Amino acid sequence: MKPLFALLLWLASPAFAAGQNIIDDAWATPQGFRFSGRLTEDRHRPAHPEAGPAETLYRSTRLLFASSAEGTVSWSAGPLVWSTRADHHGYWALAANQPLELPPGWHSIASDIPASSPARLLVHDPKNRFGIISDIDDTILISHVPDKLTLLKNSLTRPPETRRAVPGMAALYARLAMQNTNPTATPIFYLSASPRQLTDSLRRFLAAGNFPPGVLMLKEIGRKSADPLTDQQAYKRERIEIILRAFPEVRFALFGDDGERDPETYADIHHRHPERIIGIWIRRVHPDPQRPKFEGQADPPL
């Protein structure tokens, strides 16, 4: 492992350049708002769509090992401006229990430090009472999570636009959103345990696959991270609880796969909040056909 780790570090050691702000998607409801992101010392981009495996691996490792930057960051949405300070790991966040004076829908987020890719703020439309919480790997993106070597190959050596979407899922989500009064502002959350360093790549995948707009939520990886490093069930449960508290009048459909712990996580959430969960749909990818199934969980209605 040491030679491989040294190679990855070497690949990820560019000359110093102007920094960038990896801005997470944000949301605002009458209960409050939430912004977050990460500053890096270097500017990195995922591989272009025609890049080969070697160049894609090079750029992917640079993204994963990008050096953090500490300092003040300012950003805006519409006429509103905020400012806070990134910690020594580069992470910054701002949340408050107050509504924003912005119309419902999606708003672009601008930053004083160049953004790594376009991020947006979802201002919730109170008339929308239906939402979607979706896993990514092997739920909407074919990744082969049970086969870790294949998972790494797919994640690190293939440009996002060339990765395969699960057929029919983008159309399904768009169709489900139509039951809302304001379908384009449907509260959709793409929730994954992939590291936040892959934000830009996964945004490009979602755009290339014509998935409806949603809030991309990824995991903070690091020794000082508050996110559980190996307990994916605890991580996802915590994130879903945050979403449910932020959107108390919305009932959610949960989509996942049985490659890891989505069935157990969603069953637990449904047990805790039965009135908030419309249904649970699980894509079957586990190599063991005897993998236990939970009552009330069905295959995606494609």
Residue pairs with C-beta under 8 A, 6 or more apart in sequence:
8 61
8 64
8 65
9 65
11 57
11 58
11 61
11 62
12 61
12 62
12 64
12 65
12 66
13 65
14 42
14 44
14 62
16 41
16 42
17 41
17 42
17 43
18 43
18 114
19 39
19 40
19 41
19 42
19 43
19 69
19 113
19 114
20 39
20 40
20 42
20 43
20 44
20 113
20 114
20 115
20 116
21 37
21 38
21 39
21 73
21 75
21 111
21 113
21 114
21 115
21 116
22 37
22 38
22 39
22 40
22 115
22 116
22 117
22 196
22 197
22 199
22 200
23 35
23 37
23 75
23 109
23 111
23 115
23 116
23 119
24 35
24 36
24 37
24 119
24 196
24 199
24 216
24 217
24 218
25 119
25 120
25 121
25 122
25 214
25 215
25 216
25 217
26 33
26 34
26 35
26 36
26 77
26 109
26 119
26 120
26 121
26 122
26 215
27 33
27 34
27 121
27 122
27 123
27 124
27 187
27 215
27 246
28 34
28 99
28 100
28 102
28 121
28 122
28 123
28 124
29 99
29 123
29 124
29 246
29 247
30 99
30 124
30 126
31 97
31 99
31 245
31 246
31 248
32 95
32 96
32 97
32 98
32 99
32 246
33 95
33 96
33 98
33 99
33 100
33 121
34 93
34 94
34 95
34 246
35 75
35 82
35 93
35 94
35 95
35 109
35 121
36 91
36 92
36 93
36 94
37 73
37 75
37 86
37 91
37 92
37 93
37 111
37 119
38 68
38 86
38 89
38 90
38 91
38 92
38 196
39 68
39 69
39 70
39 71
39 73
39 86
39 90
39 92
39 113
40 66
40 67
40 68
40 69
40 90
40 116
41 66
41 67
41 68
41 69
42 62
42 66
42 67
43 114
43 116
44 59
44 62
44 63
44 66
44 116
45 59
45 116
45 200
46 56
46 59
46 60
46 63
46 159
46 160
46 200
46 201
46 204
47 55
47 56
47 58
47 59
47 60
47 159
48 159
49 159
49 160
49 161
49 162
50 159
51 59
51 159
53 157
53 158
54 157
56 156
56 157
56 158
56 159
57 156
57 157
60 155
60 156
60 157
60 201
61 156
63 197
63 198
63 200
63 201
64 195
64 197
64 198
66 197
68 86
68 88
68 89
68 90
68 91
69 86
69 90
70 85
70 86
70 87
70 88
70 90
71 85
71 86
72 83
72 84
72 85
72 86
73 83
73 84
73 85
73 86
73 92
73 111
73 112
73 113
74 81
74 82
74 83
74 111
74 112
75 81
75 82
75 83
75 109
75 110
75 111
75 112
76 82
76 109
76 110
76 111
77 100
77 102
77 107
77 108
77 109
77 110
77 121
78 102
78 107
80 100
80 101
80 102
82 94
84 92
84 93
84 94
85 92
86 92
89 222
89 224
91 220
100 123
102 121
102 123
103 123
104 123
104 124
104 125
104 126
104 182
104 185
105 122
105 123
105 125
105 182
105 184
105 185
106 120
106 121
106 122
106 123
106 184
106 185
106 213
107 120
107 121
107 123
108 118
108 119
108 120
108 121
109 115
109 118
109 119
109 120
109 121
116 199
116 200
117 199
117 200
117 203
117 204
118 203
120 213
122 185
122 187
122 213
122 215
123 185
124 185
124 187
124 247
125 180
125 181
125 182
125 185
126 249
127 180
127 181
127 182
128 180
128 181
128 182
128 185
128 186
128 187
128 250
129 180
129 249
129 250
129 251
130 176
130 177
130 179
130 180
130 186
130 250
130 251
130 252
130 253
130 278
131 186
131 187
131 188
131 189
131 243
131 247
131 250
131 251
131 252
131 253
132 173
132 176
132 177
132 186
132 187
132 188
132 189
132 214
132 252
132 253
132 255
133 189
133 191
133 240
133 243
133 252
133 253
133 254
133 255
134 140
134 173
134 188
134 189
134 190
134 191
134 214
134 254
134 255
134 256
135 191
135 192
135 236
135 255
135 256
135 257
135 262
136 190
136 191
136 192
136 194
136 202
137 143
137 145
137 151
137 192
137 194
137 257
137 259
138 144
138 145
138 166
138 257
138 259
138 283
138 285
139 166
139 169
139 255
139 256
139 257
139 262
139 283
140 165
140 166
140 169
140 170
140 190
140 209
140 211
140 255
141 163
141 164
141 165
141 166
141 205
141 209
142 154
142 163
142 164
142 165
142 166
143 150
143 151
143 154
143 155
144 150
144 151
144 154
144 285
145 151
145 257
145 259
145 260
145 285
146 259
146 285
146 286
146 287
154 163
155 194
155 198
159 204
160 201
160 202
160 204
160 205
160 208
161 204
161 205
161 208
163 205
165 205
165 208
165 209
165 211
166 283
167 302
168 300
168 302
169 211
169 255
169 300
169 302
170 209
170 210
170 211
170 212
172 300
172 301
172 302
173 188
173 211
173 212
174 210
174 212
176 186
176 253
177 183
177 184
177 186
177 188
177 212
180 186
184 212
184 213
186 212
186 214
187 214
187 215
187 243
187 247
187 250
187 252
188 212
188 213
188 214
188 215
189 214
189 215
189 217
189 243
190 202
190 206
190 211
190 214
190 215
190 216
190 217
191 217
191 236
191 239
191 240
192 202
192 216
192 217
192 218
192 219
193 218
193 219
193 232
193 235
193 236
194 202
194 218
194 219
195 218
195 219
195 220
195 221
196 218
196 219
196 220
196 221
197 221
198 218
199 216
199 218
202 216
202 218
203 216
206 214
206 216
217 239
219 225
219 227
219 235
220 226
220 227
221 227
221 229
227 235
228 234
228 235
232 260
232 261
232 265
233 261
233 264
233 265
233 268
236 261
236 262
236 265
237 265
237 268
237 269
240 254
240 265
240 269
241 269
243 252
244 252
244 269
244 273
244 276
250 276
251 275
251 276
251 277
251 278
252 276
252 277
252 278
253 277
253 278
253 279
253 280
253 281
254 266
254 269
254 270
254 277
254 279
254 280
254 281
255 281
255 282
255 283
255 300
256 262
256 263
256 265
256 266
256 280
256 281
256 282
256 283
257 282
257 283
257 284
257 285
258 282
258 283
258 284
258 285
258 286
258 291
258 293
259 285
259 286
262 282
263 280
263 282
263 292
263 293
263 294
263 297
264 294
266 277
266 280
266 282
266 294
266 297
267 280
267 294
267 297
269 277
270 277
270 280
270 296
279 296
279 298
280 294
280 296
280 297
280 298
281 297
281 298
281 299
281 300
281 301
282 293
282 294
282 297
282 298
282 299
282 300
283 299
283 300
284 291
284 299
